[in-house]
Amino acid sequence: MSSKKETPAHALLSASSAERWLNCPASVRLSEGMPDLAGDSAREGTLAHAIAELKLRKQYTEPMGKATFTRRMNKLTKDNALYNPEMQRYTDQYLEFVNSITYAQTTAPFVEVEKKVNYSAYAPEGFGTVDCIVIHGNHLWVIDFKYGKHNKVDAEDNSQLKLYALGVLADYGFIYPIQTVTLCIVQPRMDNIVQWDTEVAALYQWGNEVVKPLAEEAYAGGGECVPGKHCQFCPVKPVCKAYAGKYDVKEEEIKDPQMMNASEMAQMLAKLEGVVNYHKKLKEYALTKALEGLTIPGFKVVEGRSTRSFKDLDAAFQKIKEAGFDESLLYERVPLTLTGVEKLLGKNQFDSLLAADVVKPQGKPTLVPEDDKREPFKPKSAAEVFKDIQV
């Protein structure tokens, strides 16, 4: 019997969760054994990554004929409920971004897809997988494909990509005279393609002075629970007392919003930021535990609402037609949405045919924290609103 220890699928101190454990070291050990509440969005992202990987491998590291490529693509997408044809367009944008870097070099650069990296020199047992790296001369590009469409990811000072870069430098820093590192985020569903440059010396300093002590503390199970924006995807969040403390609003703090001054409104808004999402996550976690047999005092599990459907739609419609109803009455003619038309035509043909026919009205004003990167809302004047109306 072999005593060889199997490598886990994910590092305890993973790069993808680095923003969390660098800010809240205690969350690492507390997360062990917590249920995985990842939904369809996460699984959809995994599929999109696999499609993107296949395209980059064909282009750069694993030349393959059309038949082989089609067979492997079909294996990923055919009869897959998570697959959406728009994944092809978004992963093409990712490929085009990588091409824009490689084609701009005077000689062929070194490209690696799904590069396994080890940054354990800075974080115990730290390892991960970079979507793509490009090296040319003294320049390294670390490229991360993001398929999410709700949370815009920034490349600037991105802890995940900086750890990946340290792992790449451990493998290739003695082969290539790398001095400049560009961190790249490609998030096509949010039109978010951003880059940020840093120097190798700054990365080494960050790894040794910031990452090392915090990673060692996290690995040992030390540190305090510190709530913040980094809690968003933390498995412990639903039952974390430190996070729940954010919403511990004392009775004397509760006032009619009309009676608050600007400072008091700001304090209450900051305190309640994210409470709806927190309640949802807590409820999901509590339901999971209740289904496992845990009694949640004051609550019970019941059967939720369900929607009626025909066992066999074709058979049901046949009975309706036999009862004397015309088939045309059973279907509605509904126009495609703009997004549906764009999927039908493809982005390039859509832009060439219909760019002049598309209007994007001003978005509805919404109140956000001051550090949000969007520009402040500026109401349109009456002249701007009615400028295209002819009388």
N, C-alpha and C positions, 0 to 999 in steps of 0.2 A: 504494500500500500504506500503510495507516494505521500510524502509529508510536505510537498511543495505548496506554498501558500498561493492561492489564486488572487490575481489582481482584481480589485473591485471595479465595477463598471464606472463608478464616479468617485473622485477623490473626496475625502472628508472636507478638506480645505479646497474646494473647487474654485476655479477661476470665475465661473459664472456667478457664484455667490460671494465673491470677494468683497464687494461693496458692503455686504451685510456683516461678514465676520470681521472685517477691518474696523467697523464701527461698533459691533456688538459681539465680542469674542465668545460670550457665554452661550450664544445661540447655537454654536456648532454642536456641542455635546447634547444640548437639550433637544436638538432636532433628530437625533438618532432614534429610530423606531417609530417616528411619527408617520401617519398615513400619507400616501401620495394622493393629493387632491387635484392633480393635473387633469384638465378637461380636454375637450376636443381641440381647443385652440393649440395646446401644446403638441398634441399628436399630429395636427395639421402642419405645424411648423417642422416637425421631424420629417414628414413626407416631403415638404418643400425643400428642405436641406438635402435630402437624398437625391431629388431631381437635379438640384443645383450642382451637387457633387458629381453626378454622372456627366453633366455637360462640361464641367471643367476638366474632368479626367479625359474625356474624348479630345478636348482641345489641347491639353498640355502634357499629360503624363501617361495616357493609355490610349494611343490611337486605335480606333476601331471602325469597321465598315458600317455602312448605313443599316444593314440587316441586324448586326450585333447590337448597335445602339438602339434600334427600334424594339428589339426583343427585350432588352434590359429596361427600357423605358416602360414598355407594356407591363412588365413584371411588377413595376412600382405602382402603376396607375390603373391598370385594368381591373374593374370590379372592386375598386377601392372607394368606399363610401366617403372618405375624407378628401378624395381628389377633386379638384376644380380646374377646368382648363386655363383659368387665369394664372395658375401657378407657372405655366409655360412662359407667359409674358414677363412675370416678375423675376423668374430665374434667368431669363434672357437678359434682363437689365443688369443683373448681377454679373453675368458673363461679360457683358459689354463693358462694365466698369473695370473688371480685371484686365480685359483686352486694352483698355485705354491706358493702363499703366505699362503693360508689357510692350505694346506697340510703340510707345514713346521712347523706348531705350535704343541706344545706338547699336547695341549688340544684344543677342538673345539672353534674357535674364534667367535666373534659376527660379523655377516655380514648383511649389509642392502643394498638393491638395489634401485636406484632412490630415494635417501634420500633427502627429503625436508629440507632445512636448512634456518635459519634466522640469518643474521649477522647485524641486524639493530642497534645493540649496537655500531657499528663502522661506518655504512653508513645508512642514513635515509631511512627507508622502504626497506632495503636491504634483499633480499631473493633469493634463487635459488635451483637447484636440482643437487646433486652429483650423478654421474653414479653408484658408488659403494664405500662403506667404509668397512674396516675390522678393528676390535679392538681386541687386545689380550694383556692382562696384561697392561703394561704401554705404549703400542705402538699402534699408529693409522696410518692406510694407507688410503689415499684419492686417489681414482683411477678415471681417466678421459679417456674415449674412444674417440679417434679422428679418423674420417673416411677420412679426407682430404688427398690429395696426392700431393699437390703443395707447401704447407708451413709447414716446419718441426717445431713442437712445442717442446719447451724445458721445463723440469720439474723444473729446477733450478730457485728459486726465482719467481715462477709462481704466479702472482697476483690472477688469477682466483682461483687456487687451495688453495692458502693461505686464501682467504676469505671463501671458502667452509670449510676449516679446522677450522676457527674461529666459523663458524656456528655449526659445529659438536661438538666442545668443549663446546659451550653454552648448548647443549642438553645432552651431555654425560660426560663432564668434572668433574661433581660432583659424577658420578657413578663409572667411571674408573679412576685410578691414572695415566692418560696419561702424559707422559713426552716427548716422541719422536714422531714426525710426519713425515711420508714419503709421499711425493707427487709423484704420478706416472702418466705418460703419456703413453698410449698404442695407437700407430698410425701404425697399421700393414701394411698399403699400402705403407708406406715409410720405412719399417723395422726400425721403431723408437720406441723403448720401453725403456724409461728412468725413473730414480728415483732420488729423492733428499731428503736428510734428514735435518730436522731442529728441534729446541727445542720449546716447548710450550711457554717458557718465551720470546723467540725471536718473536714468532707470536703475543703475547699480546703486546709487545713493538711496533712492526710494526703497529698493528691495532690502537693503541692509539696515537702514535706519527706521523705516516705518513697518514694512511687512514682517521682517523676522521676529521682533519682539511680540507683536500682536498675534502672529500665527502660532508662536510657541505657547502663548497664553491660551489661545482658543483651543489648540490641540490638547492641552492639559486639562481643559474643562474649567479654566479660571475666568475671571472677569465678571463684569456686571451686565445685566440686560439693559440695553440703552435703546429706547424707542426712537424712531425717526423714519425718514423716507425709505431707508434701506429695509424696512420691515415688510415692504409690499408683498414679496413672494416668500416670506419666511414661513416654514411649516409650523413653527411654534406660535405664530401670531394669534391664532384663535384662542389659545389658553394662556398666553403670556400676561402675567400680572402687571409687568412694567408697561406693556402696550395698553392694557385695559386702563391703567392709571391715567392715560391721556384724556379719557372721557369721564373721569371721576368729577363731575360737576356738582359742586355743593349747592344746596337749596338757595342759600343767600346769593349765589352768583346768577341765578336764573332771573332774568328780567324781561319785561316786554321789550322786544327790539325797538319799538318806537321811543322807549324811554332811555335807551343807551346813548352815550355819546360816541364819537368816532373811535376813540381809543378802546372803549369797552366792547364795541362791536368787533374790532380787530382781534381782541383777546379771545372772545368767544368763538369767532370764525376759525381761528388757529387751533383752538382746543378741539373743535368738532370736525376738523378736516378729516375726511376718510371714515367717518363713523358709520355711514351706510354700508360701505364695502366691508368694514370690520364686522358689522352685525351679520352680513351674509356669510362671511367665512366662518364665524363662530357657530352659526346655525348649521352649516354644512358639516363642520367637525363634530358637533354635538349629535347630529343625526347619524353619522358614521359610528360613533361610540354607542349610541342607543341601539342601533341594529346589531351591534356586537354583544348586546345584553346589559350595558350599563344603564342604570336608572338615573334619569335627569330629574331631580325633584321639581314638581310643578309642571312637567311637560310629558307628553306621550307621543308615540308615533301612530299616525293614521294614514289611511289611503288617500292620496291626493286626487285632484281632478284628472280625468282622462277625456280624450276626445273620441267620439264615435267615428268609425270608418267602416267601409264595406269590406267584407272578407274577400270578395272578388269583384273589383270594379266593373270589369267587362261583363260578367254574368249579370250583375245588378242592372247595368244599362240595357242589356238585351231584354230583360223582363219589362223595363219601362217602355222600350220601343214596341214590344209585343202588346203592351197595354194600349197602344194607339198614339203615343207621343212621338213627335218628329225628332229625329236625332239632333237636328240643329239647336233644339231647345236645351240640350244637355251640355253645351259648351259655350264659353264666353270668348269673344275676340278681344284680347287685351294687348295693347302695344307694349313693346319692350321698353324697359327703363333705359336711361342714357348709358348706364353701366353695362346693361345687357347688349345694347347696340355696339358698344366699344369692344366687348368680348367677341361679338359676331364678326366685326370687320377687322379686328386687330388694331393696335394703337396707331401704327403708321398710316394705314388707310383711313382710319377714323379722323386723324388729325388733318390729313390732306383734303378729305371730303367735307368735314363738318366743323372744322375749327371756328369758322365764322358764325356758326349757328348755335354755339354753346355760350351760355351766360352763367356767371357764378355770382349770385347776389351776395351782398354783405352778410356775414354771419351774425347770428343772434348774439347780443352782448352777454358775456358771462363773467362773473367775478372770480378771480384766481389769485393765488399768492403773488407777492411782488417779484419773486425771483423767477416766475414763469418767463420763458424766452420770447413769447409772442409779443408783437407790437401792441401798445395800448389802443383801445377801441376809439375810433374817430367817427362820429355820426356823419352820414352824408347830408349835404345840404339839399334843399328842395330842388335847386337847379340841377344837381347831379342825379337825383332820383328820376327826374322827368326829362333829362336831356335827349333821350332817344325817342320820345313820344312826339309824333307829328300831329299838328292840328290844322 
